[in-house]
Amino acid sequence: MISKKLVFGLVLFVAIGLAIGTYSVRTNHNKTNSQTSKKVEASTNQAVITSQPDWDVGTKDNIDSSSSPGSIVINNSGSNTLSLSGKTTVASVDISNKDLPIDNNNDTYWRVQPLRSDATDYWKIDLGQNYNLKKISVFTSCAAIYNGEFYYSTDETNWTLLGFHLGCSDTPAITEGIIDVNARFIRYVPFAPVPDCPGAPSCGFVNFNELSLYIPATATHTTGSTQLNGGSDFFEWQTFTPTYTKPANTNVQFRFRSSTNSTDWTIWTDYQTPSSGSPLDITSLVTSRTGPTDSPTFYKYLQVETKLTSTDGTSNPTLSEYSIGYHTNRPPDKPVAGTVIIGN
């Protein structure tokens, strides 16, 4: 007589064999047509960021998502004054007051008195790094006819005349100029335009009250950490397609990073400038998976940072939407051998 334990064991053995056999048929894409194979189909998917709720999920820095719901623009395109607080200044005279032209107080000043004609007196500031300077504004007063010249440099050795000239006014006044230079150092040189001036009281003085420098206005938007999620079958990030308008004196740029867990991220890519409506191939830019081919680690989370720029403080670009194409075609998990104990 066949025992119940033996029958149960035989049934379970057959069931396990059928299960493994079924898995083999479904995952073996090279079976002949006579076999009942079921191929795992690849799938192309798309995620779209296009509505105000979409934009508001992410992190916004100087971004306006409400004026034109569904699009984002720079919230304040004119707020582009470079902070000069804490920058290093050097002066040839009146050294104790050399920081006053960057103290955000128009009533304080660095003074040159008397003015010299040999242009040896100066005031200089180190911005700490190169900046793309778009405008300069200077608040001064004086009691003489004089020249006030500004120079710029990237290395503090080679100087170029900025082409921004100050005149003289007994009443403090603001003088502004539109520029477009890359500079780290700015030097101001006030001097009398006549040769017999050095040391003479009639040469008067010049007060340098305040300096303002302007850089391009920027705004950034970053998608939420889990907003772009390729899902459990994610395989590869493929394309990025933005839709935007970009007037003169503006720019729209994007960069990307990916993660396995929405917490630990790869480094940001360089900024990219795809044309509006044109897909950008991001397969080689963004990490989608790492590790062995048969058991890779997938980076199913993606973040996109958008940078909007205005260089004239007035014009404003508009980003309407972007879409991300990604691929899913992961096969079922590989079977893992196990042990089954029948009875005691």
Secondary structure as UniProt FT lines:
FT   HELIX           4..27
FT   TURN            29..30
FT   TURN            33..34
FT   STRAND          43..49
FT   HELIX           52..57
FT   STRAND          59..61
FT   STRAND          63..64
FT   TURN            66..70
FT   STRAND          72..74
FT   TURN            77..78
FT   TURN            85..86
FT   STRAND          88..91
FT   HELIX           95..97
FT   TURN            98..99
FT   HELIX           100..102
FT   TURN            106..107
FT   STRAND          110..112
FT   STRAND          123..142
FT   STRAND          147..153
FT   STRAND          160..166
FT   STRAND          173..191
FT   TURN            195..196
FT   TURN            198..199
FT   HELIX           201..203
FT   STRAND          206..214
FT   STRAND          217..222
FT   TURN            225..227
FT   STRAND          228..229
FT   TURN            232..233
FT   STRAND          234..245
FT   TURN            248..249
FT   STRAND          250..259
FT   TURN            276..277
FT   STRAND          280..281
FT   TURN            283..285
FT   STRAND          289..290
FT   TURN            293..294
FT   STRAND          297..298
FT   STRAND          301..310
FT   STRAND          318..328
//
